[in-house]
Amino acid sequence: MSKLNDKHHEQTIIKRGGGKHDHDEHGGAWKVAFADFCLALLSLFLVLWLMAAREKEAIQAMTKDAAAGQLEGPGKRPEIATSPSGSLIERFPTMHDGMGPAQGTGATADTRVSYDSPADLKSLSKKLEKMSEEAGLAANLHAEVTPYGLRVMLHDTDRQGMFMRGSALPTGRFARLLQKMGPLFAQMENQMLIVGHTDSVQYTFAEKTGMSNWSLSSNRAMAARAQLLTGGMRSDSVLQVVGMADRAPLDDKRTDADVNRRIELMILTRAQSRSVAAMFGAPGATELLTDGVSVSAPGGETRPLRGQLAK
């Protein structure tokens, strides 16, 4: 009897475990997927943070480079207001006579070269074109000889800009090109006009920020002057710095075209420099045009106007 009970007991033994159930597939897999998602998200945030840090360092470096050329004597570096409601235009210290960065370059009045004839201006044009080619900006420079001097246009293309968009911070290539031009202009007796131009795209909320294409073009012209001074150009080589906003486009069919965003260097002949200086300088001797009307102008320029009024 005991043997039968033992045999029956052995037959009723139930073994549990080892089987596969439907709910086992949803046990811990979601945790692994969630962990992978969190890791990918953390990596994305880390990459974005590194990119922002690199961009901030690049902007700070370009700001320092641009500011260095503005300092023509001892003083503090320019400060930029950080308040959202404040001005974003740099405050530069006043100029100190005889303390320009061009000192020590070896350029003196005895060694200066004068470019007055069309052949001389063409020779200067070829030197500038070679510099732009070496800087990888051959497509960004166009120069032409005019009755007033050499007109050098440094403009944007669809591949390379001269400045960061909406900013007066020059790109690295453009800054290096201008600095390379500095020693050449230091040996030049001619004076120049530096003119900034923008395209027709306007600032958003310009009335609140105080920024406009007028201020942008002026600031870019000043930034170009700063880079030339950093390269060794004398401060008295510049006769006038002006911004023209979008009022003189090269491509008047597409006023937002890349070529309209540019810096122009007008290398004036000596005669033209004297005329421009006289235009804004102290009035000269007046000549009577007609009863009650007189004009102050360089000699021969009053005679054609007198003839027109007489008619």
Residue frames as qw, qx, qy, qz and C-alpha x, y, z in Angstrom:
[[0.000, 0.885, 0.466, 0.000, 0.00, 0.00, 0.00],
 [0.307, -0.799, 0.107, 0.505, 2.77, 2.37, 0.81],
 [0.424, -0.119, 0.596, 0.672, 4.40, 1.60, -2.51],
 [0.217, 0.638, 0.644, 0.361, 1.21, 2.53, -4.36],
 [0.145, -0.938, -0.241, 0.201, 0.93, 5.83, -2.48],
 [0.403, -0.585, 0.323, 0.625, 4.54, 6.67, -3.21],
 [0.377, 0.172, 0.674, 0.612, 4.07, 5.94, -6.90],
 [0.086, 0.807, 0.554, 0.185, 0.90, 8.03, -7.06],
 [0.280, -0.870, -0.059, 0.402, 2.63, 10.87, -5.26],
 [0.432, -0.310, 0.480, 0.698, 5.44, 10.83, -7.75],
 [0.278, 0.429, 0.688, 0.516, 2.98, 11.10, -10.62],
 [0.059, -0.894, -0.439, -0.073, 1.22, 14.14, -9.20],
 [0.459, -0.498, 0.032, 0.735, 4.38, 16.27, -8.84],
 [0.375, 0.880, 0.268, 0.112, 3.93, 19.62, -10.72],
 [0.588, -0.165, 0.100, 0.786, 7.01, 21.44, -11.97],
 [0.134, 0.945, 0.268, -0.133, 6.70, 25.25, -12.29],
 [0.169, -0.811, 0.318, 0.461, 8.85, 27.78, -14.08],
 [0.424, -0.188, 0.716, 0.522, 10.84, 27.64, -17.27],
 [0.386, 0.608, 0.668, 0.186, 7.81, 28.47, -19.39],
 [0.176, 0.030, 0.199, 0.964, 7.44, 31.59, -21.59],
 [0.102, 0.684, 0.646, -0.323, 4.50, 33.90, -20.97],
 [0.333, 0.740, 0.381, 0.444, 3.04, 36.66, -23.13],
 [0.206, -0.975, -0.066, -0.056, 3.69, 39.39, -20.58],
 [0.744, -0.396, 0.174, 0.509, 7.44, 38.60, -20.40],
 [0.534, 0.442, 0.299, 0.656, 8.07, 40.55, -23.66],
 [0.047, -0.829, -0.132, -0.541, 6.97, 43.79, -21.96],
 [0.725, -0.537, -0.299, 0.311, 8.96, 43.34, -18.80],
 [0.451, -0.673, 0.067, 0.582, 12.15, 45.51, -19.05],
 [0.557, 0.339, 0.427, 0.626, 12.53, 46.37, -22.74],
 [0.054, 0.909, 0.278, 0.306, 10.90, 49.81, -22.38],
 [0.508, -0.815, 0.078, 0.267, 13.41, 50.74, -19.71],
 [0.644, -0.144, 0.411, 0.629, 16.31, 50.09, -22.07],
 [0.332, 0.619, 0.456, 0.547, 14.63, 52.12, -24.82],
 [0.212, -0.955, -0.188, -0.084, 13.96, 55.01, -22.44],
 [0.610, -0.615, 0.212, 0.453, 17.57, 54.96, -21.26],
 [0.562, 0.166, 0.461, 0.666, 18.79, 55.09, -24.87],
 [0.119, 0.824, 0.390, 0.393, 16.48, 58.03, -25.58],
 [0.399, -0.906, -0.034, 0.135, 17.73, 59.95, -22.53],
 [0.656, -0.348, 0.338, 0.578, 21.34, 59.31, -23.54],
 [0.436, 0.439, 0.471, 0.629, 20.70, 60.56, -27.09],
 [0.082, -0.926, -0.289, -0.230, 18.94, 63.67, -25.75],
 [0.544, -0.763, 0.107, 0.334, 21.80, 64.40, -23.38],
 [0.623, -0.051, 0.419, 0.658, 24.29, 64.04, -26.24],
 [0.259, 0.707, 0.434, 0.495, 22.25, 66.48, -28.35],
 [0.287, -0.950, -0.122, -0.015, 22.24, 69.07, -25.58],
 [0.650, -0.519, 0.254, 0.493, 25.99, 68.62, -25.13],
 [0.534, 0.265, 0.456, 0.661, 26.65, 69.18, -28.85],
 [0.052, 0.862, 0.343, 0.370, 24.45, 72.31, -28.90],
 [0.471, -0.861, -0.001, 0.193, 26.23, 73.66, -25.85],
 [0.652, -0.270, 0.352, 0.615, 29.65, 73.12, -27.42],
 [0.388, 0.529, 0.456, 0.601, 28.54, 74.81, -30.66],
 [0.147, -0.943, -0.235, -0.183, 27.23, 77.83, -28.76],
 [0.591, -0.701, 0.139, 0.375, 30.46, 78.08, -26.78],
 [0.611, 0.028, 0.421, 0.669, 32.58, 77.93, -29.94],
 [0.213, 0.732, 0.413, 0.499, 30.45, 80.58, -31.63],
 [0.341, -0.932, -0.119, 0.038, 30.71, 82.86, -28.60],
 [0.641, -0.478, 0.269, 0.537, 34.50, 82.51, -28.56],
 [0.507, 0.318, 0.463, 0.654, 34.70, 83.29, -32.28],
 [0.011, 0.886, 0.327, 0.328, 32.56, 86.42, -31.89],
 [0.493, -0.838, 0.031, 0.232, 34.67, 87.61, -28.96],
 [0.656, -0.202, 0.363, 0.630, 37.86, 87.06, -30.93],
 [0.352, 0.544, 0.445, 0.618, 36.55, 89.00, -33.94],
 [0.202, -0.943, -0.240, -0.115, 35.34, 91.80, -31.66],
 [0.584, -0.667, 0.160, 0.434, 38.80, 92.11, -30.12],
 [0.579, 0.089, 0.445, 0.678, 40.45, 92.13, -33.56],
 [0.161, 0.751, 0.416, 0.487, 38.10, 94.83, -34.80],
 [0.367, -0.918, -0.144, 0.046, 38.52, 96.87, -31.64],
 [0.694, -0.376, 0.163, 0.592, 42.31, 96.73, -31.73],
 [0.436, 0.336, 0.371, 0.748, 42.42, 98.71, -34.97],
 [0.104, -0.869, -0.346, -0.337, 40.19, 101.43, -33.54],
 [0.565, -0.762, -0.057, 0.310, 42.60, 102.29, -30.75],
 [0.553, 0.685, -0.070, 0.469, 44.95, 104.99, -31.96],
 [0.039, 0.624, -0.467, 0.625, 46.49, 105.64, -28.59],
 [0.179, -0.004, -0.881, 0.438, 46.53, 104.39, -25.01],
 [0.520, -0.134, 0.115, -0.836, 43.16, 103.80, -23.47],
 [0.565, 0.017, 0.759, -0.322, 40.56, 101.19, -22.74],
 [0.075, 0.122, 0.870, 0.472, 39.10, 98.81, -25.23],
 [0.408, -0.178, -0.237, -0.863, 35.64, 99.68, -26.55],
 [0.242, 0.115, 0.851, -0.452, 32.69, 98.50, -24.51],
 [0.319, -0.216, -0.662, -0.643, 29.45, 97.16, -25.92],
 [0.487, -0.190, 0.368, -0.769, 26.29, 97.69, -23.94],
 [0.118, -0.032, -0.992, -0.043, 24.75, 94.41, -22.84],
 [0.332, 0.333, 0.573, -0.671, 21.41, 95.78, -21.77],
 [0.376, 0.440, 0.770, 0.267, 18.61, 94.80, -24.19],
 [0.150, 0.916, 0.368, -0.062, 17.38, 98.39, -24.24],
 [0.298, -0.758, 0.247, 0.525, 20.85, 99.91, -24.62],
 [0.518, 0.750, -0.302, -0.279, 22.82, 100.72, -27.73],
 [0.942, -0.042, 0.265, 0.202, 24.81, 97.94, -29.39],
 [0.529, 0.782, -0.124, 0.305, 27.20, 100.43, -31.03],
 [0.763, -0.142, -0.259, 0.574, 30.77, 100.34, -29.76],
 [0.160, -0.987, 0.012, 0.010, 32.04, 103.30, -27.74],
 [0.802, 0.238, -0.104, 0.538, 35.60, 104.00, -28.82],
 [0.432, -0.673, -0.095, 0.593, 38.07, 106.27, -27.04],
 [0.303, 0.934, -0.027, -0.187, 39.13, 109.50, -28.70],
 [0.815, 0.436, -0.083, 0.373, 42.12, 109.63, -31.00],
 [0.502, -0.750, 0.154, 0.401, 45.54, 110.57, -29.67],
 [0.489, 0.842, -0.220, -0.066, 47.73, 112.44, -32.14],
 [0.227, 0.702, -0.670, 0.087, 50.92, 110.71, -33.12],
 [0.450, -0.296, 0.795, -0.278, 49.99, 107.40, -31.48],
 [0.818, 0.294, -0.132, -0.477, 48.60, 105.52, -34.47],
 [0.886, -0.165, 0.432, 0.044, 49.36, 101.85, -35.04],
 [0.760, 0.627, 0.011, 0.171, 51.09, 102.70, -38.32],
 [0.095, -0.891, 0.439, -0.060, 54.11, 104.04, -36.47],
 [0.513, -0.460, 0.721, 0.079, 57.18, 101.94, -36.94],
 [0.837, 0.390, 0.381, -0.042, 56.12, 100.60, -40.33],
 [0.554, -0.197, 0.427, 0.687, 58.93, 102.43, -42.05],
 [0.314, 0.674, 0.509, 0.435, 56.64, 104.48, -44.32],
 [0.244, -0.547, -0.130, 0.790, 57.75, 108.12, -44.41],
 [0.378, 0.816, 0.150, -0.412, 56.85, 111.13, -46.51],
 [0.029, 0.660, -0.600, -0.451, 60.05, 110.63, -48.55],
 [0.147, -0.121, 0.955, 0.229, 59.17, 107.06, -49.57],
 [0.513, 0.451, 0.565, -0.463, 55.49, 107.52, -50.34],
 [0.232, 0.109, 0.742, 0.619, 54.23, 106.70, -53.81],
 [0.373, 0.419, 0.175, -0.809, 51.68, 108.83, -55.65],
 [0.318, 0.279, 0.858, 0.291, 49.11, 107.18, -57.93],
 [0.229, 0.561, 0.138, -0.783, 47.68, 109.89, -60.21],
 [0.341, 0.351, -0.577, -0.654, 47.85, 108.70, -63.81],
 [0.892, 0.063, -0.051, -0.445, 45.58, 105.94, -65.21],
 [0.717, 0.339, -0.595, 0.129, 48.66, 103.74, -65.63],
 [0.039, 0.350, -0.704, 0.616, 49.63, 104.23, -61.98],
 [0.639, -0.111, 0.342, -0.680, 46.12, 103.45, -60.79],
 [0.892, 0.200, -0.303, -0.268, 45.99, 100.34, -62.98],
 [0.480, 0.368, -0.719, 0.344, 49.25, 99.16, -61.44],
 [0.264, -0.238, 0.619, -0.700, 47.78, 99.63, -57.96],
 [0.814, 0.039, 0.014, -0.579, 44.67, 97.75, -59.06],
 [0.786, 0.265, -0.557, -0.034, 46.74, 94.73, -60.12],
 [0.183, 0.315, -0.756, 0.544, 48.48, 94.63, -56.73],
 [0.511, -0.106, 0.444, -0.728, 45.15, 94.63, -54.90],
 [0.864, 0.165, -0.213, -0.426, 43.72, 91.96, -57.19],
 [0.592, 0.310, -0.720, 0.188, 46.73, 89.73, -56.51],
 [0.111, -0.238, 0.694, -0.670, 46.24, 90.17, -52.75],
 [0.711, 0.011, 0.215, -0.670, 42.57, 89.22, -52.98],
 [0.819, 0.260, -0.465, -0.212, 43.45, 86.15, -55.06],
 [0.374, 0.298, -0.782, 0.400, 46.00, 85.02, -52.48],
 [0.292, -0.115, 0.596, -0.739, 43.39, 85.50, -49.74],
 [0.099, 0.274, 0.954, 0.076, 40.88, 83.33, -51.60],
 [0.196, 0.691, 0.469, -0.514, 38.63, 86.33, -52.31],
 [0.217, -0.081, 0.536, 0.812, 39.32, 86.91, -56.00],
 [0.034, -0.523, -0.734, -0.431, 35.59, 86.84, -56.80],
 [0.268, -0.782, -0.493, 0.271, 34.86, 89.38, -54.08],
 [0.245, -0.627, 0.090, 0.734, 37.04, 92.22, -55.41],
 [0.514, 0.640, 0.426, 0.380, 36.39, 94.39, -58.43],
 [0.295, -0.622, 0.027, 0.725, 38.47, 97.48, -59.23],
 [0.494, 0.661, 0.410, 0.387, 38.12, 100.08, -61.97],
 [0.351, -0.153, 0.010, 0.924, 39.93, 103.30, -62.86],
 [0.094, 0.851, 0.516, 0.022, 37.69, 106.39, -62.82],
 [0.281, 0.738, -0.003, 0.613, 38.33, 110.13, -63.39],
 [0.449, -0.814, 0.131, -0.344, 38.39, 110.51, -59.60],
 [0.222, -0.581, 0.767, -0.158, 40.83, 107.69, -58.86],
 [0.339, 0.089, -0.928, -0.124, 40.73, 103.92, -58.33],
 [0.695, -0.248, 0.117, -0.664, 37.39, 102.51, -57.22],
 [0.233, 0.179, -0.949, 0.114, 37.88, 99.25, -55.30],
 [0.719, -0.243, -0.042, -0.649, 34.68, 97.30, -54.52],
 [0.095, 0.172, -0.951, 0.241, 34.84, 94.50, -51.95],
 [0.648, -0.096, -0.072, -0.753, 31.46, 92.80, -52.13],
 [0.637, -0.109, 0.706, -0.291, 29.65, 89.67, -50.97],
 [0.412, 0.180, -0.746, -0.491, 29.06, 86.64, -53.17],
 [0.840, -0.229, -0.190, -0.454, 26.72, 83.70, -52.72],
 [0.869, -0.012, -0.436, 0.234, 29.66, 81.72, -51.29],
 [0.568, -0.133, -0.342, 0.737, 31.61, 84.27, -49.26],
 [0.136, -0.931, -0.290, -0.173, 30.49, 87.32, -47.28],
 [0.347, 0.558, -0.312, 0.686, 32.60, 90.21, -46.09],
 [0.236, -0.334, 0.506, -0.759, 30.76, 90.60, -42.78],
 [0.026, 0.256, 0.938, -0.230, 28.57, 88.48, -40.58],
 [0.099, -0.540, -0.618, -0.563, 24.97, 89.02, -41.65],
 [0.357, -0.829, -0.337, -0.267, 23.37, 92.01, -39.95],
 [0.666, -0.659, -0.015, 0.350, 26.63, 92.81, -38.14],
 [0.245, 0.925, -0.289, 0.032, 29.71, 95.00, -38.48],
 [0.638, -0.499, 0.573, 0.126, 32.00, 92.09, -37.53],
 [0.492, 0.601, -0.521, -0.354, 34.19, 91.20, -40.54],
 [0.999, 0.006, -0.020, -0.028, 34.76, 87.60, -41.49],
 [0.703, -0.513, 0.323, 0.373, 38.22, 86.20, -40.90],
 [0.659, 0.275, 0.418, 0.561, 39.23, 86.21, -44.57],
 [0.178, 0.874, 0.233, 0.387, 38.07, 89.77, -45.13],
 [0.446, -0.885, 0.104, 0.082, 39.81, 91.04, -42.00],
 [0.727, -0.306, 0.387, 0.477, 43.09, 89.39, -43.05],
 [0.535, 0.533, 0.386, 0.530, 42.81, 90.83, -46.57],
 [0.035, -0.962, -0.104, -0.248, 42.31, 94.38, -45.28],
 [0.591, -0.739, 0.240, 0.217, 45.21, 94.00, -42.86],
 [0.736, 0.016, 0.419, 0.532, 47.39, 92.80, -45.73],
 [0.348, 0.760, 0.299, 0.462, 46.43, 95.92, -47.71],
 [0.378, -0.902, -0.109, 0.176, 47.52, 98.16, -44.82],
 [0.566, -0.455, 0.307, 0.615, 51.27, 98.24, -45.58],
 [0.425, 0.377, 0.528, 0.631, 50.59, 98.96, -49.26],
 [0.039, -0.884, -0.354, -0.302, 48.38, 101.93, -48.40],
 [0.536, -0.751, -0.026, 0.385, 50.93, 103.09, -45.80],
 [0.505, -0.211, 0.389, 0.741, 53.38, 103.75, -48.64],
 [0.247, 0.607, 0.586, 0.476, 50.75, 105.64, -50.64],
 [0.115, -0.071, -0.126, 0.983, 50.57, 109.42, -50.81],
 [0.334, -0.343, -0.506, -0.718, 46.96, 109.34, -52.02],
 [0.328, -0.021, 0.619, -0.713, 44.02, 109.60, -49.67],
 [0.192, -0.199, -0.901, -0.334, 40.89, 107.46, -49.81],
 [0.584, -0.194, 0.107, -0.781, 37.19, 107.44, -49.10],
 [0.040, -0.024, -0.993, 0.109, 35.79, 104.37, -47.31],
 [0.546, -0.036, -0.098, -0.831, 32.10, 103.83, -48.15],
 [0.230, 0.039, 0.948, -0.216, 29.83, 101.17, -46.68],
 [0.526, 0.035, -0.385, -0.758, 26.82, 99.78, -48.57],
 [0.426, 0.034, 0.839, -0.336, 24.05, 97.35, -47.59],
 [0.038, -0.285, -0.827, -0.484, 21.30, 95.56, -49.47],
 [0.342, -0.364, -0.183, -0.847, 17.64, 96.61, -49.22],
 [0.616, -0.394, -0.681, 0.019, 16.70, 94.10, -46.48],
 [0.210, -0.690, 0.168, -0.672, 15.63, 96.09, -43.44],
 [0.105, 0.147, -0.826, 0.534, 16.11, 95.40, -39.74],
 [0.455, -0.537, -0.677, -0.215, 13.20, 93.91, -37.81],
 [0.465, -0.802, -0.334, 0.172, 11.94, 96.21, -35.06],
 [0.541, 0.341, -0.054, 0.767, 14.39, 98.87, -36.24],
 [0.184, -0.756, -0.056, -0.626, 12.52, 101.63, -34.41],
 [0.762, -0.638, -0.032, -0.104, 12.96, 99.88, -31.06],
 [0.872, -0.187, 0.051, 0.449, 16.57, 98.77, -31.44],
 [0.063, -0.898, 0.165, 0.403, 17.80, 101.94, -33.14],
 [0.451, -0.251, 0.692, 0.504, 19.59, 99.87, -35.78],
 [0.625, 0.694, 0.165, -0.317, 19.10, 100.52, -39.49],
 [0.829, 0.359, 0.182, 0.387, 20.94, 100.07, -42.76],
 [0.163, 0.912, -0.152, 0.345, 22.35, 103.57, -42.28],
 [0.491, -0.735, 0.445, -0.144, 24.04, 102.65, -39.00],
 [0.921, -0.054, 0.360, 0.137, 25.07, 99.23, -40.32],
 [0.697, 0.614, 0.059, 0.366, 26.76, 100.64, -43.42],
 [0.015, -0.898, 0.288, -0.334, 28.54, 103.30, -41.35],
 [0.697, -0.561, 0.437, -0.088, 29.72, 100.78, -38.76],
 [0.921, 0.169, 0.267, 0.228, 31.00, 98.45, -41.47],
 [0.476, 0.786, -0.105, 0.380, 32.95, 101.27, -43.09],
 [0.294, -0.818, 0.404, -0.284, 34.50, 102.09, -39.71],
 [0.879, -0.272, 0.391, 0.016, 35.31, 98.40, -39.15],
 [0.816, 0.478, 0.084, 0.313, 37.08, 98.28, -42.53],
 [0.146, 0.868, -0.275, 0.386, 39.12, 101.33, -41.55],
 [0.636, -0.639, 0.398, -0.172, 40.02, 99.62, -38.27],
 [0.941, 0.011, 0.288, 0.178, 41.38, 96.57, -40.05],
 [0.596, 0.696, -0.050, 0.397, 43.43, 98.73, -42.45],
 [0.164, -0.851, 0.353, -0.352, 44.93, 100.59, -39.49],
 [0.842, -0.397, 0.363, -0.042, 45.70, 97.28, -37.78],
 [0.890, 0.305, 0.170, 0.292, 47.61, 96.28, -40.90],
 [0.580, -0.278, 0.091, 0.761, 49.79, 99.39, -40.69],
 [0.239, 0.665, 0.381, 0.596, 48.01, 102.05, -42.76],
 [0.180, -0.019, -0.291, 0.939, 48.45, 105.61, -41.52],
 [0.103, 0.621, 0.672, -0.391, 45.34, 107.27, -40.10],
 [0.145, 0.644, -0.051, -0.749, 45.76, 110.33, -42.36],
 [0.087, -0.057, 0.819, 0.564, 45.36, 108.09, -45.44],
 [0.022, 0.575, 0.814, 0.074, 41.59, 108.20, -44.90],
 [0.003, -0.166, -0.083, -0.983, 39.87, 111.41, -45.93],
 [0.575, -0.116, 0.076, -0.807, 36.29, 110.36, -45.27],
 [0.019, -0.088, -0.993, 0.073, 34.33, 107.39, -43.87],
 [0.484, 0.084, 0.027, -0.870, 30.65, 107.26, -44.80],
 [0.308, 0.191, 0.930, -0.068, 27.69, 104.87, -44.92],
 [0.300, 0.116, -0.377, -0.869, 25.23, 104.94, -47.80],
 [0.639, 0.124, 0.582, -0.487, 22.82, 102.20, -46.62],
 [0.575, 0.266, 0.746, 0.205, 21.00, 100.77, -49.68],
 [0.281, 0.821, 0.132, -0.479, 20.89, 104.01, -51.70],
 [0.302, 0.711, -0.514, -0.374, 23.49, 103.04, -54.32],
 [0.860, -0.050, 0.505, -0.044, 23.00, 99.38, -55.33],
 [0.098, -0.408, 0.731, 0.538, 25.23, 97.81, -57.97],
 [0.043, -0.244, -0.907, -0.340, 22.34, 95.53, -58.96],
 [0.297, 0.067, 0.206, -0.930, 19.32, 97.83, -59.08],
 [0.617, -0.070, -0.573, -0.535, 17.12, 95.04, -60.46],
 [0.775, -0.368, -0.511, 0.059, 17.62, 92.90, -57.35],
 [0.085, -0.799, 0.271, -0.530, 18.24, 95.31, -54.49],
 [0.763, -0.532, 0.315, -0.187, 18.71, 92.42, -52.04],
 [0.876, 0.385, -0.254, 0.143, 21.48, 90.84, -54.16],
 [0.818, -0.385, -0.059, 0.423, 24.76, 89.78, -52.55],
 [0.568, 0.308, 0.089, 0.758, 26.82, 92.19, -54.65],
 [0.117, -0.819, -0.154, -0.539, 25.04, 95.19, -53.11],
 [0.687, -0.722, 0.028, 0.070, 26.53, 94.39, -49.69],
 [0.758, 0.365, -0.074, 0.536, 30.00, 95.84, -50.04],
 [0.388, -0.773, 0.032, 0.501, 32.78, 98.13, -48.86],
 [0.611, 0.708, 0.106, 0.338, 34.23, 100.56, -51.39],
 [0.524, -0.554, 0.103, 0.638, 37.69, 102.09, -51.19],
 [0.470, 0.851, 0.159, 0.173, 37.93, 105.12, -53.47],
 [0.642, -0.309, 0.110, 0.693, 41.66, 105.86, -53.88],
 [0.238, 0.940, 0.198, -0.145, 41.53, 109.52, -54.85],
 [0.607, 0.456, -0.009, 0.650, 43.99, 111.36, -57.05],
 [0.374, -0.264, -0.324, 0.828, 45.72, 114.23, -55.29],
 [0.112, -0.157, -0.222, -0.956, 43.68, 116.80, -57.21],
 [0.535, -0.445, -0.575, -0.431, 40.44, 115.05, -56.29],
 [0.557, -0.384, -0.575, 0.461, 41.49, 114.86, -52.63],
 [0.163, -0.103, -0.142, 0.971, 41.97, 118.62, -52.57],
 [0.323, -0.273, -0.411, -0.808, 38.54, 119.14, -54.13],
 [0.607, -0.463, -0.638, -0.101, 36.79, 116.90, -51.59],
 [0.475, -0.318, -0.444, 0.689, 38.64, 118.51, -48.69],
 [0.015, 0.029, 0.052, 0.998, 37.72, 121.98, -49.99],
 [0.400, -0.405, -0.598, -0.564, 34.08, 120.94, -50.32],
 [0.646, -0.604, -0.467, -0.011, 33.80, 120.30, -46.57],
 [0.561, -0.134, -0.283, 0.766, 36.55, 122.61, -45.32],
 [0.084, -0.620, -0.248, 0.740, 36.58, 126.30, -44.51],
 [0.490, 0.800, 0.345, -0.002, 34.85, 128.49, -47.16],
 [0.573, -0.009, 0.226, 0.788, 37.23, 130.11, -49.61],
 [0.023, 0.262, -0.086, -0.961, 36.99, 133.39, -51.45],
 [0.442, 0.568, 0.643, -0.261, 33.42, 134.12, -52.63],
 [0.136, -0.018, 0.529, 0.837, 32.62, 135.04, -56.21],
 [0.420, 0.381, 0.284, -0.774, 29.54, 136.97, -57.23],
 [0.330, 0.238, 0.863, 0.300, 27.23, 134.95, -59.49],
 [0.027, -0.619, -0.496, -0.608, 24.36, 137.44, -59.79],
 [0.179, -0.541, 0.177, -0.802, 22.85, 140.17, -57.70],
 [0.643, -0.449, 0.287, -0.550, 22.55, 139.06, -54.10],
 [0.995, -0.055, 0.067, -0.045, 23.92, 135.56, -54.77],
 [0.139, 0.752, -0.644, 0.036, 27.49, 134.43, -54.15],
 [0.989, -0.047, -0.132, -0.036, 29.25, 131.10, -53.91],
 [0.293, -0.728, 0.619, 0.031, 32.39, 129.74, -52.28],
 [0.960, 0.188, 0.205, 0.020, 34.04, 127.17, -54.53],
 [0.605, -0.309, 0.426, 0.598, 37.43, 126.35, -56.04],
 [0.062, -0.449, 0.297, 0.840, 38.33, 128.80, -58.82],
 [0.169, 0.127, -0.650, -0.730, 37.23, 127.56, -62.23],
 [0.019, -0.331, -0.943, 0.000, 34.17, 125.63, -61.03],
 [0.137, 0.598, 0.456, -0.645, 32.10, 128.81, -60.59],
 [0.100, 0.360, -0.391, -0.841, 32.37, 129.99, -64.20],
 [0.151, -0.187, -0.862, -0.446, 30.13, 127.33, -65.87],
 [0.116, -0.583, -0.753, 0.282, 27.49, 127.89, -63.21],
 [0.004, 0.548, 0.093, -0.831, 27.63, 131.66, -63.74],
 [0.120, 0.140, -0.622, -0.761, 27.05, 131.12, -67.45],
 [0.152, -0.383, -0.896, -0.166, 23.99, 128.98, -66.81],
 [0.090, -0.642, -0.553, 0.523, 22.46, 131.55, -64.49],
 [0.000, -0.394, 0.195, 0.898, 23.08, 134.36, -66.98],
 [0.126, -0.136, -0.782, -0.594, 20.89, 132.56, -69.53]]
